[in-house]
Structures are given as C-alpha cells and as structure tokens.
Amino acid sequence: MHRNGKKTPLIVVKSLLFSASRRATRDFRAEYARKHLAEHNRMNSNPVQVRGRKKLERIW
C-alpha cells in the first residue's frame, strides 16, 4: 500500500514481481556458470584425472 492508504496498482506489482524473478534467474545463472567454470578449470588443471576407478592421463 501507498503511504496515503491506496493500494498499489496491479501493473506496478506485476512489474516488481517480474524484475525480482528476473534478478533471481540472473543470480542463479551466474552462480551455475561460476560453479561450472570452477569445476572445468579444476579438472583441466590436474595432469592426471581420476574418474571413478579409471585413470586417464593427458597425452601432449
């Protein structure tokens, strides 16, 4: 509600919800990308990668 006691117009409420939703999506995508890149960089920085019981070595 506004300070004068009137209700907030529905269009304003919808736009606020949309921007909050968009911000949450943006934050989620940024966090996912950061984790994915960290995982990718960690795996590529090891000369010997171990996945399960199989040992893979890099050949240059």
Stockholm file with secondary structure:
# STOCKHOLM 1.0

chainA/1-60         MHRNGKKTPLIVVKSLLFSASRRATRDFRAEYARKHLAEHNRMNSNPVQVRGRKKLERIW
#=GR chainA/1-60 SS CCTTSCCCCHHHHHHHHHHHHHHHHHHHHHHHHHHHHHHHHHHHHCSEEEETTEEEECCC
#=GC SS_cons        CCTTSCCCCHHHHHHHHHHHHHHHHHHHHHHHHHHHHHHHHHHHHCSEEEETTEEEECCC
//
